[in-house]
Amino acid sequence: MLLNFIGALLLGLGLAIIWIVYRLLRKEDWFRGWLRGNLALLLLAIVFTMAFGAMDVMSYTPLKPGVLPVAEIDIRAVDEQVYELSM
């Protein structure tokens, strides 16, 4: 449930950035337009990165009962702030 919320939040933030990109690109003036275009491309790259991140987060599923985990890690304290890990 939380992962779906995070994915929806990233999607909403991406839509807000797309709206900002649209507002930046529709004004005139060459140099400021060039700067706005570069900023718009940077923001679009961020949006695509967030979209792929949202898709990845929303695809996580909990481990089903009866399915063996990939690995188990055993942590044992040997001394103060010294631990032994075993798989």
C-alpha positions as CSV (number, residue, x, y, z in Angstrom):
1,M,0.0,0.0,0.0
2,L,2.8,2.4,0.9
3,L,4.7,1.5,-2.3
4,N,1.6,2.4,-4.4
5,F,1.4,5.7,-2.5
6,I,5.0,6.4,-3.2
7,G,4.6,5.5,-6.9
8,A,1.5,7.8,-7.2
9,L,3.4,10.6,-5.4
10,L,6.3,10.3,-7.9
11,L,3.8,10.2,-10.8
12,G,2.1,13.4,-9.5
13,L,5.5,15.1,-9.1
14,G,6.4,14.1,-12.6
15,L,3.2,15.6,-14.0
16,A,3.9,18.8,-12.1
17,I,7.4,18.9,-13.6
18,I,5.9,18.4,-17.1
19,W,3.6,21.3,-16.5
20,I,6.6,23.5,-15.5
21,V,8.4,22.3,-18.6
22,Y,5.4,23.3,-20.8
23,R,5.3,26.8,-19.1
24,L,9.0,27.3,-19.6
25,L,9.0,26.4,-23.3
26,R,6.1,28.5,-24.5
27,K,7.8,31.9,-23.8
28,E,10.0,33.8,-26.3
29,D,13.5,35.3,-26.3
30,W,16.5,33.3,-27.7
31,F,19.0,33.1,-24.9
32,R,16.5,32.6,-22.1
33,G,14.7,30.2,-24.4
34,W,17.9,28.2,-24.8
35,L,18.4,28.1,-21.0
36,R,14.8,27.2,-20.5
37,G,15.1,24.4,-23.1
38,N,18.2,23.0,-21.4
39,L,16.4,23.2,-18.1
40,A,13.3,21.6,-19.6
41,L,15.4,18.7,-21.0
42,L,17.0,18.2,-17.6
43,L,13.6,18.2,-15.9
44,L,12.3,15.7,-18.5
45,A,15.2,13.4,-17.8
46,I,14.4,13.6,-14.1
47,V,10.8,12.8,-14.8
48,F,11.7,9.7,-16.8
49,T,14.1,8.6,-14.0
50,M,11.3,9.1,-11.5
51,A,8.8,7.2,-13.7
52,F,11.1,4.2,-13.9
53,G,11.8,4.4,-10.2
54,A,8.0,4.5,-9.5
55,M,7.5,1.5,-11.8
56,D,10.2,-0.4,-10.0
57,V,8.9,0.5,-6.5
58,M,5.3,-0.4,-7.4
59,S,6.4,-3.8,-8.8
60,Y,7.8,-5.0,-5.4
61,T,5.8,-7.8,-3.8
62,P,6.1,-9.4,-0.4
63,L,7.6,-12.9,-0.1
64,K,4.8,-15.4,-0.2
65,P,4.5,-18.0,2.6
66,G,6.2,-21.3,1.6
67,V,8.6,-19.7,-0.8
68,L,12.3,-20.1,0.1
69,P,14.2,-16.8,0.5
70,V,17.2,-16.1,-1.7
71,A,19.6,-15.9,1.3
72,E,19.5,-15.9,5.1
73,I,22.0,-13.9,7.1
74,D,22.9,-14.8,10.7
75,I,24.4,-11.9,12.7
76,R,26.2,-12.7,15.9
77,A,27.9,-10.3,18.4
78,V,31.5,-11.3,19.0
79,D,32.7,-8.3,21.0
80,E,31.6,-4.7,21.6
81,Q,30.9,-3.3,18.1
82,V,32.3,-6.4,16.5
83,Y,29.9,-8.8,14.7
84,E,30.2,-12.0,12.7
85,L,28.0,-12.5,9.7
86,S,27.3,-15.8,8.1
87,M,25.0,-16.9,5.3
